[in-house]
Amino acid sequence: MSASAPAMGTIQVAPRRAWIAFAVILLGAVMSLIDATIVNVALPSIRTSIDASEATLSWIISGYSLAFGLALIPAGRLGDRFGHKWVFFSGLVLFVAASVACGLSQTDAQLVVSRVVQGLAGGLYLPAVSAYIQLLFSGRVRGKAFAVFGAVLGVSSAIGPVLGGLLIEAFGRDEGWRYVFFVNLPIGIVALIATAALVPNSPKQASASAGVDLVGLLLVTAALSAILVPLIEGQDLKWPLWTYLSIAGGLVLLVLFALWERRVVARGRTALVPPHLFSHPAFTGGTLLALVYFAAFVSIFFSISLLWQSGLGHTALESGLVSIPFAIGSIIGASQSTRLAAAIGRRVLVLGAGMVALGLLGVWLVLLLVPAPDLTNWDLLGPLLVAGVGSGFFIAPNVQFIVATVDPSEAGAASGVISTMQRIGSAIGIAVIGSVFFGTLSFPAGRRPTSTDVANAFGTSAASALLVSAAFAVVAFLLVFTLPKQVGRRGGGAPSEARRPEATPAA
């Protein structure tokens, strides 16, 4: 979904001040990305604390991701019109306020609404990070900043479950989940003060007068909501007729959205999603790659957290510790991804996506073959480490390769579409995985289930869910081959500065 590209190098500051400002903006970005995964280990506590339904657990993550993705659409243009600093600041204020509201929630409805607002706020301010990279840096330094951005965001997503486990362990299982949200208050206040004092104002862009395609935004929001709501609620409600009609209606709305975007372009206006981008078959494949990969990536610890706590009776911290091999692997992979991308081109994505697929298949096999009551974190160490290294290889450079499928003048719009597809993929992945997990969860009839019964039931459901996650990862691996072999001109060549994405390059 398009966003106007800011003029490059239009903020003249000393190099040290540029990096300080970048660090401040990155702090806000890290908060929004950690919040996408930190909640996973809190789900079982939320379930018992406020008697949340199974659908609510999916909404807590999917609602956040969907609102985040949709907010990315107009956020860049709002930054062009009002200045990226103050759009970032306003979004961060709303994010912190919504975080506090999440922590204070007493019902599942309050929590879901607050969580959606939190996602909306995160999507509103995150594009300012990429805009400031464009405005503060140039040449190879800009490339280095984008590499740092991608690596930090990938690692932030990976360490979320560990941080969540530590917070719940420190403040108690019953109410400790609230501090998963409250932790954003002190960090957010520091980020807001630092933003006001240390981040320079960005110039307003002439292109801001183009406005936002509100009809297109409403159509795509209605379409995605019509598809996502039944995917989340259907299992709880035993899939009544309206769920199928809603999905069908959502698909019709997507077609209407595509037709509307063509009409917008024909009338000489700026489309939300420029239809001509999809005249490049490789770009179409790349957008599907973004959607499918993030459907697999974000759903891993949703399943593992529910198994580890609700099924096996472990603490949130023990559940978070299961993700440490993945986090360590992500750090290792991300630290080498830029160098490998320059040396071996697209093969770094092939290697990364392949390792994620193998790792998730490995996790599935462990859950399938090891009796659930006997499971330990050591059983999952190897496959999660492999998946983590692969994720690190993939996360940082993936957008550059997808953007390389279109012309340089289209890079900003293309990166906006990709970033939105990543978030939509996260939302759809959790919705599908949640339906599979809870749809296969069953206990022996006619008697009170024992701890072994519970463990086996959750083990079977987690294995089914991880198989779907692995299938998403395998499809993502195959889609990597639609991308160009290098990030320069389409099909190869040296890297091009014009290809640097204007929107977020990672999770």
Secondary structure, DSSP 8 states (H G I E B T S, - for coil): -------TT-S---HHHHHHHHHHHHHHHHHHHHHHHGGGGGHHHHHHHTT--HHHHHHHHHHHHHHHHHHHHHHHHHHHHH-HHHHHHHHHHHHHHHHHHHHH--SHHHHHHHHHHHHHHHHHHTHHHHHHHHHH--HHHHHHHHHHHHHHHHHHHHHHHHHHHHHHHHH-TTTTTHHHHHTHHHHHHHHHHHHHHHS------GGGGG---HHHHHHHHHHHHHHHHHHHHTTTTT--HHHHHHHHHHHHHHHHHHHHHHHHHHTT---SS-GGGGGSHHHHHHHHHHHHHHHHHHHHHHHHHHIIIIIT---HHHHHHHTHHHHHHHHHHHHHHHHHHHHHTTHHHHHHHHHHHHHHHHHHHHHHHS-GGG--HHHHHHHHHHHHHHHHHHHTTHHHHHHTTS-GGGHHHHHHHHHHHHHHHHHHHHHHHHHHHHHS----TTS---HHHHHHHHHHHHHHHHHHHHHHHHHHHHHGGGS-SSSSBTTB-S--GGGS-SS----
